Amino acid sequence: MPDGARPEPGGWNRIHLIVDDIAAEVERLQAAGVTFRNRIVTGPGGQQILVFDPAGNLVELFQPAAR
């Protein structure tokens, strides 16, 4: 992670939500003051970003790659 955090025992389990337009969701959530753990990461399967919910749990937003 950009902040130097590394996986610890128990892993980095998280809720995974599929979105249609990750850039639009990030913009909307940033405007609402949501804290993100990283920037959008792009890979062969799509794009993802991690966000903290109000209780500090990680939630992954995922936009699958176009087919």
Predicted model as a PDB file, atoms N, CA, C, CB and O in Angstrom, pLDDT in the B-factor column:
MODEL        1                                                                  
ATOM      1  N   MET A   1       0.835  -1.182   0.000  1.00 67.00           N  
ATOM      2  CA  MET A   1       0.000   0.000   0.000  1.00 67.00           C  
ATOM      3  C   MET A   1       0.882   1.249   0.000  1.00 67.00           C  
ATOM      4  CB  MET A   1      -0.951  -0.004   1.216  1.00 67.00           C  
ATOM      5  O   MET A   1       2.024   1.205   0.459  1.00 67.00           O  
ATOM      6  N   PRO A   2       0.362   2.345  -0.507  1.00 70.00           N  
ATOM      7  CA  PRO A   2       1.138   3.585  -0.540  1.00 70.00           C  
ATOM      8  C   PRO A   2       1.645   4.040   0.823  1.00 70.00           C  
ATOM      9  CB  PRO A   2       0.312   4.669  -1.136  1.00 70.00           C  
ATOM     10  O   PRO A   2       2.694   4.678   0.915  1.00 70.00           O  
ATOM     11  N   ASP A   3       0.896   3.712   1.894  1.00 76.00           N  
ATOM     12  CA  ASP A   3       1.321   4.135   3.230  1.00 76.00           C  
ATOM     13  C   ASP A   3       2.303   3.166   3.878  1.00 76.00           C  
ATOM     14  CB  ASP A   3       0.116   4.295   4.121  1.00 76.00           C  
ATOM     15  O   ASP A   3       2.691   3.360   5.030  1.00 76.00           O  
ATOM     16  N   GLY A   4       2.712   2.120   3.149  1.00 80.00           N  
ATOM     17  CA  GLY A   4       3.673   1.152   3.662  1.00 80.00           C  
ATOM     18  C   GLY A   4       3.041  -0.001   4.425  1.00 80.00           C  
ATOM     19  O   GLY A   4       3.749  -0.898   4.883  1.00 80.00           O  
ATOM     20  N   ALA A   5       1.716   0.007   4.570  1.00 75.00           N  
ATOM     21  CA  ALA A   5       1.041  -1.075   5.293  1.00 75.00           C  
ATOM     22  C   ALA A   5       1.240  -2.398   4.562  1.00 75.00           C  
ATOM     23  CB  ALA A   5      -0.468  -0.770   5.452  1.00 75.00           C  
ATOM     24  O   ALA A   5       1.235  -2.458   3.332  1.00 75.00           O  
ATOM     25  N   ARG A   6       1.415  -3.466   5.358  1.00 74.00           N  
ATOM     26  CA  ARG A   6       1.613  -4.798   4.794  1.00 74.00           C  
ATOM     27  C   ARG A   6       0.583  -5.731   5.431  1.00 74.00           C  
ATOM     28  CB  ARG A   6       3.082  -5.316   5.037  1.00 74.00           C  
ATOM     29  O   ARG A   6       0.111  -5.466   6.537  1.00 74.00           O  
ATOM     30  N   PRO A   7       0.229  -6.820   4.744  1.00 66.00           N  
ATOM     31  CA  PRO A   7      -0.725  -7.758   5.326  1.00 66.00           C  
ATOM     32  C   PRO A   7      -0.258  -8.268   6.690  1.00 66.00           C  
ATOM     33  CB  PRO A   7      -0.946  -8.931   4.380  1.00 66.00           C  
ATOM     34  O   PRO A   7       0.935  -8.472   6.919  1.00 66.00           O  
ATOM     35  N   GLU A   8      -1.210  -8.464   7.577  1.00 66.00           N  
ATOM     36  CA  GLU A   8      -0.942  -8.990   8.917  1.00 66.00           C  
ATOM     37  C   GLU A   8      -1.742 -10.276   9.076  1.00 66.00           C  
ATOM     38  CB  GLU A   8      -1.312  -7.945  10.037  1.00 66.00           C  
ATOM     39  O   GLU A   8      -2.592 -10.583   8.241  1.00 66.00           O  
ATOM     40  N   PRO A   9      -1.476 -11.035  10.149  1.00 56.00           N  
ATOM     41  CA  PRO A   9      -2.274 -12.237  10.381  1.00 56.00           C  
ATOM     42  C   PRO A   9      -3.763 -11.905  10.328  1.00 56.00           C  
ATOM     43  CB  PRO A   9      -1.914 -12.873  11.738  1.00 56.00           C  
ATOM     44  O   PRO A   9      -4.202 -10.889  10.867  1.00 56.00           O  
ATOM     45  N   GLY A  10      -4.522 -12.758   9.683  1.00 54.00           N  
ATOM     46  CA  GLY A  10      -5.941 -12.501   9.489  1.00 54.00           C  
ATOM     47  C   GLY A  10      -6.232 -11.960   8.109  1.00 54.00           C  
ATOM     48  O   GLY A  10      -7.379 -11.959   7.662  1.00 54.00           O  
ATOM     49  N   GLY A  11      -5.184 -11.496   7.426  1.00 59.00           N  
ATOM     50  CA  GLY A  11      -5.334 -11.029   6.054  1.00 59.00           C  
ATOM     51  C   GLY A  11      -6.019  -9.686   5.922  1.00 59.00           C  
ATOM     52  O   GLY A  11      -6.255  -8.977   6.901  1.00 59.00           O  
ATOM     53  N   TRP A  12      -6.326  -9.366   4.701  1.00 64.00           N  
ATOM     54  CA  TRP A  12      -7.004  -8.109   4.377  1.00 64.00           C  
ATOM     55  C   TRP A  12      -8.369  -8.422   3.787  1.00 64.00           C  
ATOM     56  CB  TRP A  12      -6.160  -7.249   3.389  1.00 64.00           C  
ATOM     57  O   TRP A  12      -8.708  -7.963   2.696  1.00 64.00           O  
ATOM     58  N   ASN A  13      -9.143  -9.203   4.514  1.00 73.00           N  
ATOM     59  CA  ASN A  13     -10.484  -9.528   4.039  1.00 73.00           C  
ATOM     60  C   ASN A  13     -11.293  -8.252   3.899  1.00 73.00           C  
ATOM     61  CB  ASN A  13     -11.188 -10.516   4.995  1.00 73.00           C  
ATOM     62  O   ASN A  13     -11.098  -7.292   4.645  1.00 73.00           O  
ATOM     63  N   ARG A  14     -12.201  -8.251   2.935  1.00 78.00           N  
ATOM     64  CA  ARG A  14     -12.990  -7.051   2.706  1.00 78.00           C  
ATOM     65  C   ARG A  14     -14.250  -7.382   1.934  1.00 78.00           C  
ATOM     66  CB  ARG A  14     -12.173  -6.003   1.961  1.00 78.00           C  
ATOM     67  O   ARG A  14     -14.350  -8.429   1.294  1.00 78.00           O  
ATOM     68  N   ILE A  15     -15.195  -6.488   2.004  1.00 86.00           N  
ATOM     69  CA  ILE A  15     -16.398  -6.568   1.196  1.00 86.00           C  
ATOM     70  C   ILE A  15     -16.020  -6.109  -0.203  1.00 86.00           C  
ATOM     71  CB  ILE A  15     -17.568  -5.704   1.799  1.00 86.00           C  
ATOM     72  O   ILE A  15     -15.233  -5.176  -0.363  1.00 86.00           O  
ATOM     73  N   HIS A  16     -16.572  -6.752  -1.201  1.00 91.00           N  
ATOM     74  CA  HIS A  16     -16.230  -6.487  -2.605  1.00 91.00           C  
ATOM     75  C   HIS A  16     -17.516  -6.066  -3.317  1.00 91.00           C  
ATOM     76  CB  HIS A  16     -15.576  -7.759  -3.300  1.00 91.00           C  
ATOM     77  O   HIS A  16     -18.455  -6.853  -3.427  1.00 91.00           O  
ATOM     78  N   LEU A  17     -17.555  -4.818  -3.801  1.00 96.00           N  
ATOM     79  CA  LEU A  17     -18.725  -4.314  -4.506  1.00 96.00           C  
ATOM     80  C   LEU A  17     -18.369  -4.048  -5.965  1.00 96.00           C  
ATOM     81  CB  LEU A  17     -19.264  -3.030  -3.831  1.00 96.00           C  
ATOM     82  O   LEU A  17     -17.369  -3.391  -6.252  1.00 96.00           O  
ATOM     83  N   ILE A  18     -19.177  -4.552  -6.874  1.00 97.00           N  
ATOM     84  CA  ILE A  18     -18.955  -4.327  -8.298  1.00 97.00           C  
ATOM     85  C   ILE A  18     -19.682  -3.053  -8.708  1.00 97.00           C  
ATOM     86  CB  ILE A  18     -19.439  -5.545  -9.146  1.00 97.00           C  
ATOM     87  O   ILE A  18     -20.857  -2.867  -8.392  1.00 97.00           O  
ATOM     88  N   VAL A  19     -18.971  -2.179  -9.415  1.00 97.00           N  
ATOM     89  CA  VAL A  19     -19.531  -0.911  -9.878  1.00 97.00           C  
ATOM     90  C   VAL A  19     -19.392  -0.818 -11.399  1.00 97.00           C  
ATOM     91  CB  VAL A  19     -18.825   0.292  -9.186  1.00 97.00           C  
ATOM     92  O   VAL A  19     -18.527  -1.464 -11.991  1.00 97.00           O  
ATOM     93  N   ASP A  20     -20.243  -0.017 -12.018  1.00 97.00           N  
ATOM     94  CA  ASP A  20     -20.199   0.159 -13.473  1.00 97.00           C  
ATOM     95  C   ASP A  20     -19.172   1.193 -13.907  1.00 97.00           C  
ATOM     96  CB  ASP A  20     -21.560   0.559 -13.985  1.00 97.00           C  
ATOM     97  O   ASP A  20     -18.581   1.065 -14.979  1.00 97.00           O  
ATOM     98  N   ASP A  21     -18.951   2.227 -13.080  1.00 97.00           N  
ATOM     99  CA  ASP A  21     -18.043   3.327 -13.428  1.00 97.00           C  
ATOM    100  C   ASP A  21     -17.249   3.708 -12.185  1.00 97.00           C  
ATOM    101  CB  ASP A  21     -18.831   4.564 -13.990  1.00 97.00           C  
ATOM    102  O   ASP A  21     -17.678   4.550 -11.397  1.00 97.00           O  
ATOM    103  N   ILE A  22     -16.094   3.085 -12.018  1.00 98.00           N  
ATOM    104  CA  ILE A  22     -15.311   3.274 -10.793  1.00 98.00           C  
ATOM    105  C   ILE A  22     -14.854   4.722 -10.626  1.00 98.00           C  
ATOM    106  CB  ILE A  22     -14.098   2.349 -10.797  1.00 98.00           C  
ATOM    107  O   ILE A  22     -14.840   5.240  -9.509  1.00 98.00           O  
ATOM    108  N   ALA A  23     -14.481   5.379 -11.723  1.00 97.00           N  
ATOM    109  CA  ALA A  23     -14.026   6.772 -11.621  1.00 97.00           C  
ATOM    110  C   ALA A  23     -15.138   7.668 -11.098  1.00 97.00           C  
ATOM    111  CB  ALA A  23     -13.536   7.283 -12.986  1.00 97.00           C  
ATOM    112  O   ALA A  23     -14.891   8.538 -10.262  1.00 97.00           O  
ATOM    113  N   ALA A  24     -16.355   7.467 -11.579  1.00 98.00           N  
ATOM    114  CA  ALA A  24     -17.488   8.267 -11.111  1.00 98.00           C  
ATOM    115  C   ALA A  24     -17.790   7.981  -9.645  1.00 98.00           C  
ATOM    116  CB  ALA A  24     -18.730   7.990 -11.967  1.00 98.00           C  
ATOM    117  O   ALA A  24     -18.104   8.903  -8.892  1.00 98.00           O  
ATOM    118  N   GLU A  25     -17.700   6.722  -9.229  1.00 97.00           N  
ATOM    119  CA  GLU A  25     -17.945   6.371  -7.823  1.00 97.00           C  
ATOM    120  C   GLU A  25     -16.896   6.990  -6.908  1.00 97.00           C  
ATOM    121  CB  GLU A  25     -17.957   4.847  -7.645  1.00 97.00           C  
ATOM    122  O   GLU A  25     -17.220   7.497  -5.834  1.00 97.00           O  
ATOM    123  N   VAL A  26     -15.635   6.945  -7.339  1.00 97.00           N  
ATOM    124  CA  VAL A  26     -14.569   7.546  -6.535  1.00 97.00           C  
ATOM    125  C   VAL A  26     -14.810   9.045  -6.385  1.00 97.00           C  
ATOM    126  CB  VAL A  26     -13.183   7.282  -7.175  1.00 97.00           C  
ATOM    127  O   VAL A  26     -14.686   9.590  -5.289  1.00 97.00           O  
ATOM    128  N   GLU A  27     -15.148   9.698  -7.470  1.00 97.00           N  
ATOM    129  CA  GLU A  27     -15.411  11.143  -7.423  1.00 97.00           C  
ATOM    130  C   GLU A  27     -16.568  11.457  -6.477  1.00 97.00           C  
ATOM    131  CB  GLU A  27     -15.722  11.681  -8.833  1.00 97.00           C  
ATOM    132  O   GLU A  27     -16.489  12.386  -5.673  1.00 97.00           O  
ATOM    133  N   ARG A  28     -17.641  10.674  -6.581  1.00 96.00           N  
ATOM    134  CA  ARG A  28     -18.812  10.883  -5.722  1.00 96.00           C  
ATOM    135  C   ARG A  28     -18.475  10.676  -4.248  1.00 96.00           C  
ATOM    136  CB  ARG A  28     -19.942   9.939  -6.131  1.00 96.00           C  
ATOM    137  O   ARG A  28     -18.894  11.457  -3.394  1.00 96.00           O  
ATOM    138  N   LEU A  29     -17.720   9.625  -3.956  1.00 95.00           N  
ATOM    139  CA  LEU A  29     -17.366   9.329  -2.570  1.00 95.00           C  
ATOM    140  C   LEU A  29     -16.357  10.333  -2.011  1.00 95.00           C  
ATOM    141  CB  LEU A  29     -16.804   7.919  -2.464  1.00 95.00           C  
ATOM    142  O   LEU A  29     -16.440  10.704  -0.840  1.00 95.00           O  
ATOM    143  N   GLN A  30     -15.414  10.771  -2.829  1.00 94.00           N  
ATOM    144  CA  GLN A  30     -14.467  11.790  -2.376  1.00 94.00           C  
ATOM    145  C   GLN A  30     -15.205  13.074  -1.998  1.00 94.00           C  
ATOM    146  CB  GLN A  30     -13.414  12.079  -3.470  1.00 94.00           C  
ATOM    147  O   GLN A  30     -14.876  13.706  -0.995  1.00 94.00           O  
ATOM    148  N   ALA A  31     -16.196  13.458  -2.791  1.00 97.00           N  
ATOM    149  CA  ALA A  31     -16.987  14.658  -2.506  1.00 97.00           C  
ATOM    150  C   ALA A  31     -17.745  14.529  -1.185  1.00 97.00           C  
ATOM    151  CB  ALA A  31     -17.972  14.925  -3.649  1.00 97.00           C  
ATOM    152  O   ALA A  31     -18.050  15.527  -0.531  1.00 97.00           O  
ATOM    153  N   ALA A  32     -18.046  13.279  -0.801  1.00 94.00           N  
ATOM    154  CA  ALA A  32     -18.747  13.025   0.456  1.00 94.00           C  
ATOM    155  C   ALA A  32     -17.786  12.888   1.637  1.00 94.00           C  
ATOM    156  CB  ALA A  32     -19.590  11.769   0.334  1.00 94.00           C  
ATOM    157  O   ALA A  32     -18.219  12.689   2.772  1.00 94.00           O  
ATOM    158  N   GLY A  33     -16.465  12.996   1.366  1.00 91.00           N  
ATOM    159  CA  GLY A  33     -15.481  12.930   2.445  1.00 91.00           C  
ATOM    160  C   GLY A  33     -15.002  11.545   2.815  1.00 91.00           C  
ATOM    161  O   GLY A  33     -14.404  11.361   3.875  1.00 91.00           O  
ATOM    162  N   VAL A  34     -15.255  10.559   1.955  1.00 91.00           N  
ATOM    163  CA  VAL A  34     -14.827   9.187   2.228  1.00 91.00           C  
ATOM    164  C   VAL A  34     -13.306   9.082   2.106  1.00 91.00           C  
ATOM    165  CB  VAL A  34     -15.520   8.192   1.261  1.00 91.00           C  
ATOM    166  O   VAL A  34     -12.703   9.721   1.244  1.00 91.00           O  
ATOM    167  N   THR A  35     -12.688   8.269   2.977  1.00 86.00           N  
ATOM    168  CA  THR A  35     -11.246   8.063   2.974  1.00 86.00           C  
ATOM    169  C   THR A  35     -10.887   6.810   2.176  1.00 86.00           C  
ATOM    170  CB  THR A  35     -10.715   7.953   4.414  1.00 86.00           C  
ATOM    171  O   THR A  35     -11.445   5.737   2.404  1.00 86.00           O  
ATOM    172  N   PHE A  36      -9.955   6.959   1.243  1.00 91.00           N  
ATOM    173  CA  PHE A  36      -9.494   5.848   0.425  1.00 91.00           C  
ATOM    174  C   PHE A  36      -8.140   5.362   0.927  1.00 91.00           C  
ATOM    175  CB  PHE A  36      -9.406   6.260  -1.057  1.00 91.00           C  
ATOM    176  O   PHE A  36      -7.335   6.148   1.426  1.00 91.00           O  
ATOM    177  N   ARG A  37      -7.900   4.080   0.793  1.00 86.00           N  
ATOM    178  CA  ARG A  37      -6.626   3.499   1.215  1.00 86.00           C  
ATOM    179  C   ARG A  37      -5.566   3.634   0.127  1.00 86.00           C  
ATOM    180  CB  ARG A  37      -6.811   2.028   1.584  1.00 86.00           C  
ATOM    181  O   ARG A  37      -4.374   3.708   0.426  1.00 86.00           O  
ATOM    182  N   ASN A  38      -5.989   3.665  -1.116  1.00 90.00           N  
ATOM    183  CA  ASN A  38      -5.046   3.716  -2.231  1.00 90.00           C  
ATOM    184  C   ASN A  38      -5.704   4.424  -3.404  1.00 90.00           C  
ATOM    185  CB  ASN A  38      -4.579   2.291  -2.639  1.00 90.00           C  
ATOM    186  O   ASN A  38      -6.821   4.928  -3.287  1.00 90.00           O  
ATOM    187  N   ARG A  39      -5.020   4.460  -4.515  1.00 94.00           N  
ATOM    188  CA  ARG A  39      -5.580   4.986  -5.760  1.00 94.00           C  
ATOM    189  C   ARG A  39      -6.126   3.819  -6.570  1.00 94.00           C  
ATOM    190  CB  ARG A  39      -4.509   5.784  -6.577  1.00 94.00           C  
ATOM    191  O   ARG A  39      -5.899   2.657  -6.232  1.00 94.00           O  
ATOM    192  N   ILE A  40      -6.842   4.134  -7.634  1.00 97.00           N  
ATOM    193  CA  ILE A  40      -7.379   3.087  -8.505  1.00 97.00           C  
ATOM    194  C   ILE A  40      -6.217   2.285  -9.083  1.00 97.00           C  
ATOM    195  CB  ILE A  40      -8.257   3.696  -9.647  1.00 97.00           C  
ATOM    196  O   ILE A  40      -5.253   2.846  -9.604  1.00 97.00           O  
ATOM    197  N   VAL A  41      -6.329   0.960  -8.982  1.00 95.00           N  
ATOM    198  CA  VAL A  41      -5.337   0.037  -9.520  1.00 95.00           C  
ATOM    199  C   VAL A  41      -5.978  -0.673 -10.709  1.00 95.00           C  
ATOM    200  CB  VAL A  41      -4.844  -0.993  -8.428  1.00 95.00           C  
ATOM    201  O   VAL A  41      -7.101  -1.167 -10.614  1.00 95.00           O  
ATOM    202  N   THR A  42      -5.258  -0.719 -11.829  1.00 96.00           N  
ATOM    203  CA  THR A  42      -5.766  -1.359 -13.039  1.00 96.00           C  
ATOM    204  C   THR A  42      -4.961  -2.615 -13.346  1.00 96.00           C  
ATOM    205  CB  THR A  42      -5.718  -0.385 -14.233  1.00 96.00           C  
ATOM    206  O   THR A  42      -3.730  -2.596 -13.324  1.00 96.00           O  
ATOM    207  N   GLY A  43      -5.664  -3.701 -13.630  1.00 95.00           N  
ATOM    208  CA  GLY A  43      -5.027  -4.960 -13.992  1.00 95.00           C  
ATOM    209  C   GLY A  43      -5.821  -5.619 -15.100  1.00 95.00           C  
ATOM    210  O   GLY A  43      -6.786  -5.037 -15.596  1.00 95.00           O  
ATOM    211  N   PRO A  44      -5.436  -6.819 -15.499  1.00 94.00           N  
ATOM    212  CA  PRO A  44      -6.114  -7.485 -16.608  1.00 94.00           C  
ATOM    213  C   PRO A  44      -7.593  -7.794 -16.324  1.00 94.00           C  
ATOM    214  CB  PRO A  44      -5.390  -8.762 -16.939  1.00 94.00           C  
ATOM    215  O   PRO A  44      -8.394  -7.889 -17.253  1.00 94.00           O  
ATOM    216  N   GLY A  45      -7.944  -7.947 -15.072  1.00 95.00           N  
ATOM    217  CA  GLY A  45      -9.328  -8.267 -14.725  1.00 95.00           C  
ATOM    218  C   GLY A  45     -10.228  -7.061 -14.538  1.00 95.00           C  
ATOM    219  O   GLY A  45     -11.451  -7.195 -14.492  1.00 95.00           O  
ATOM    220  N   GLY A  46      -9.626  -5.878 -14.429  1.00 97.00           N  
ATOM    221  CA  GLY A  46     -10.424  -4.671 -14.232  1.00 97.00           C  
ATOM    222  C   GLY A  46      -9.704  -3.662 -13.361  1.00 97.00           C  
ATOM    223  O   GLY A  46      -8.475  -3.636 -13.298  1.00 97.00           O  
ATOM    224  N   GLN A  47     -10.492  -2.824 -12.685  1.00 98.00           N  
ATOM    225  CA  GLN A  47      -9.949  -1.781 -11.820  1.00 98.00           C  
ATOM    226  C   GLN A  47     -10.527  -1.938 -10.422  1.00 98.00           C  
ATOM    227  CB  GLN A  47     -10.257  -0.369 -12.386  1.00 98.00           C  
ATOM    228  O   GLN A  47     -11.661  -2.383 -10.246  1.00 98.00           O  
ATOM    229  N   GLN A  48      -9.721  -1.561  -9.427  1.00 96.00           N  
ATOM    230  CA  GLN A  48     -10.195  -1.631  -8.050  1.00 96.00           C  
ATOM    231  C   GLN A  48      -9.603  -0.498  -7.237  1.00 96.00           C  
ATOM    232  CB  GLN A  48      -9.842  -2.982  -7.419  1.00 96.00           C  
ATOM    233  O   GLN A  48      -8.573   0.079  -7.585  1.00 96.00           O  
ATOM    234  N   ILE A  49     -10.289  -0.197  -6.140  1.00 96.00           N  
ATOM    235  CA  ILE A  49      -9.804   0.767  -5.165  1.00 96.00           C  
ATOM    236  C   ILE A  49     -10.360   0.343  -3.809  1.00 96.00           C  
ATOM    237  CB  ILE A  49     -10.230   2.243  -5.537  1.00 96.00           C  
ATOM    238  O   ILE A  49     -11.437  -0.247  -3.730  1.00 96.00           O  
ATOM    239  N   LEU A  50      -9.630   0.642  -2.756  1.00 92.00           N  
ATOM    240  CA  LEU A  50     -10.061   0.289  -1.402  1.00 92.00           C  
ATOM    241  C   LEU A  50     -10.473   1.552  -0.655  1.00 92.00           C  
ATOM    242  CB  LEU A  50      -8.934  -0.458  -0.635  1.00 92.00           C  
ATOM    243  O   LEU A  50      -9.803   2.583  -0.721  1.00 92.00           O  
ATOM    244  N   VAL A  51     -11.581   1.445   0.051  1.00 91.00           N  
ATOM    245  CA  VAL A  51     -12.138   2.559   0.798  1.00 91.00           C  
ATOM    246  C   VAL A  51     -12.466   2.057   2.209  1.00 91.00           C  
ATOM    247  CB  VAL A  51     -13.411   3.148   0.084  1.00 91.00           C  
ATOM    248  O   VAL A  51     -12.801   0.888   2.398  1.00 91.00           O  
ATOM    249  N   PHE A  52     -12.366   2.945   3.185  1.00 85.00           N  
ATOM    250  CA  PHE A  52     -12.726   2.598   4.557  1.00 85.00           C  
ATOM    251  C   PHE A  52     -14.184   2.955   4.818  1.00 85.00           C  
ATOM    252  CB  PHE A  52     -11.804   3.318   5.566  1.00 85.00           C  
ATOM    253  O   PHE A  52     -14.625   4.052   4.475  1.00 85.00           O  
ATOM    254  N   ASP A  53     -14.940   2.028   5.428  1.00 84.00           N  
ATOM    255  CA  ASP A  53     -16.296   2.367   5.838  1.00 84.00           C  
ATOM    256  C   ASP A  53     -16.213   3.124   7.169  1.00 84.00           C  
ATOM    257  CB  ASP A  53     -17.193   1.080   5.967  1.00 84.00           C  
ATOM    258  O   ASP A  53     -15.123   3.243   7.730  1.00 84.00           O  
ATOM    259  N   PRO A  54     -17.325   3.634   7.682  1.00 85.00           N  
ATOM    260  CA  PRO A  54     -17.272   4.427   8.928  1.00 85.00           C  
ATOM    261  C   PRO A  54     -16.699   3.681  10.135  1.00 85.00           C  
ATOM    262  CB  PRO A  54     -18.651   4.901   9.271  1.00 85.00           C  
ATOM    263  O   PRO A  54     -16.211   4.312  11.073  1.00 85.00           O  
ATOM    264  N   ALA A  55     -16.751   2.343  10.123  1.00 81.00           N  
ATOM    265  CA  ALA A  55     -16.208   1.561  11.232  1.00 81.00           C  
ATOM    266  C   ALA A  55     -14.749   1.182  11.012  1.00 81.00           C  
ATOM    267  CB  ALA A  55     -17.034   0.310  11.435  1.00 81.00           C  
ATOM    268  O   ALA A  55     -14.156   0.503  11.850  1.00 81.00           O  
ATOM    269  N   GLY A  56     -14.157   1.615   9.888  1.00 78.00           N  
ATOM    270  CA  GLY A  56     -12.759   1.315   9.613  1.00 78.00           C  
ATOM    271  C   GLY A  56     -12.527   0.029   8.834  1.00 78.00           C  
ATOM    272  O   GLY A  56     -11.382  -0.371   8.628  1.00 78.00           O  
ATOM    273  N   ASN A  57     -13.598  -0.620   8.401  1.00 80.00           N  
ATOM    274  CA  ASN A  57     -13.470  -1.841   7.600  1.00 80.00           C  
ATOM    275  C   ASN A  57     -13.152  -1.481   6.154  1.00 80.00           C  
ATOM    276  CB  ASN A  57     -14.765  -2.689   7.673  1.00 80.00           C  
ATOM    277  O   ASN A  57     -13.586  -0.444   5.652  1.00 80.00           O  
ATOM    278  N   LEU A  58     -12.387  -2.350   5.486  1.00 83.00           N  
ATOM    279  CA  LEU A  58     -12.082  -2.123   4.079  1.00 83.00           C  
ATOM    280  C   LEU A  58     -13.224  -2.592   3.186  1.00 83.00           C  
ATOM    281  CB  LEU A  58     -10.788  -2.835   3.694  1.00 83.00           C  
ATOM    282  O   LEU A  58     -13.806  -3.656   3.403  1.00 83.00           O  
ATOM    283  N   VAL A  59     -13.530  -1.790   2.190  1.00 90.00           N  
ATOM    284  CA  VAL A  59     -14.505  -2.131   1.165  1.00 90.00           C  
ATOM    285  C   VAL A  59     -13.807  -1.927  -0.172  1.00 90.00           C  
ATOM    286  CB  VAL A  59     -15.824  -1.259   1.283  1.00 90.00           C  
ATOM    287  O   VAL A  59     -13.212  -0.877  -0.417  1.00 90.00           O  
ATOM    288  N   GLU A  60     -13.881  -2.927  -1.028  1.00 94.00           N  
ATOM    289  CA  GLU A  60     -13.276  -2.828  -2.357  1.00 94.00           C  
ATOM    290  C   GLU A  60     -14.340  -2.481  -3.380  1.00 94.00           C  
ATOM    291  CB  GLU A  60     -12.566  -4.144  -2.743  1.00 94.00           C  
ATOM    292  O   GLU A  60     -15.371  -3.148  -3.464  1.00 94.00           O  
ATOM    293  N   LEU A  61     -14.091  -1.441  -4.154  1.00 97.00           N  
ATOM    294  CA  LEU A  61     -14.918  -1.140  -5.309  1.00 97.00           C  
ATOM    295  C   LEU A  61     -14.206  -1.747  -6.509  1.00 97.00           C  
ATOM    296  CB  LEU A  61     -15.153   0.417  -5.484  1.00 97.00           C  
ATOM    297  O   LEU A  61     -13.007  -1.537  -6.694  1.00 97.00           O  
ATOM    298  N   PHE A  62     -14.935  -2.495  -7.320  1.00 97.00           N  
ATOM    299  CA  PHE A  62     -14.327  -3.207  -8.444  1.00 97.00           C  
ATOM    300  C   PHE A  62     -15.146  -2.991  -9.698  1.00 97.00           C  
ATOM    301  CB  PHE A  62     -14.203  -4.709  -8.142  1.00 97.00           C  
ATOM    302  O   PHE A  62     -16.363  -3.170  -9.697  1.00 97.00           O  
ATOM    303  N   GLN A  63     -14.470  -2.603 -10.769  1.00 98.00           N  
ATOM    304  CA  GLN A  63     -15.084  -2.493 -12.093  1.00 98.00           C  
ATOM    305  C   GLN A  63     -14.424  -3.518 -12.991  1.00 98.00           C  
ATOM    306  CB  GLN A  63     -14.942  -1.046 -12.683  1.00 98.00           C  
ATOM    307  O   GLN A  63     -13.250  -3.379 -13.335  1.00 98.00           O  
ATOM    308  N   PRO A  64     -15.174  -4.562 -13.379  1.00 97.00           N  
ATOM    309  CA  PRO A  64     -14.588  -5.585 -14.246  1.00 97.00           C  
ATOM    310  C   PRO A  64     -14.131  -4.993 -15.582  1.00 97.00           C  
ATOM    311  CB  PRO A  64     -15.596  -6.712 -14.491  1.00 97.00           C  
ATOM    312  O   PRO A  64     -14.695  -4.013 -16.068  1.00 97.00           O  
ATOM    313  N   ALA A  65     -13.097  -5.608 -16.165  1.00 96.00           N  
ATOM    314  CA  ALA A  65     -12.618  -5.190 -17.476  1.00 96.00           C  
ATOM    315  C   ALA A  65     -13.694  -5.453 -18.524  1.00 96.00           C  
ATOM    316  CB  ALA A  65     -11.309  -5.925 -17.844  1.00 96.00           C  
ATOM    317  O   ALA A  65     -14.487  -6.386 -18.397  1.00 96.00           O  
ATOM    318  N   ALA A  66     -13.709  -4.623 -19.553  1.00 88.00           N  
ATOM    319  CA  ALA A  66     -14.647  -4.818 -20.657  1.00 88.00           C  
ATOM    320  C   ALA A  66     -14.321  -6.136 -21.369  1.00 88.00           C  
ATOM    321  CB  ALA A  66     -14.589  -3.618 -21.656  1.00 88.00           C  
ATOM    322  O   ALA A  66     -13.158  -6.526 -21.468  1.00 88.00           O  
ATOM    323  N   ARG A  67     -15.332  -6.795 -21.849  1.00 79.00           N  
ATOM    324  CA  ARG A  67     -15.114  -8.082 -22.524  1.00 79.00           C  
ATOM    325  C   ARG A  67     -15.158  -7.909 -24.017  1.00 79.00           C  
ATOM    326  CB  ARG A  67     -16.152  -9.113 -22.089  1.00 79.00           C  
ATOM    327  O   ARG A  67     -14.995  -8.880 -24.755  1.00 79.00           O  
TER     328      ARG A  67                                                      
ENDMDL                                                                          
END                                                                             
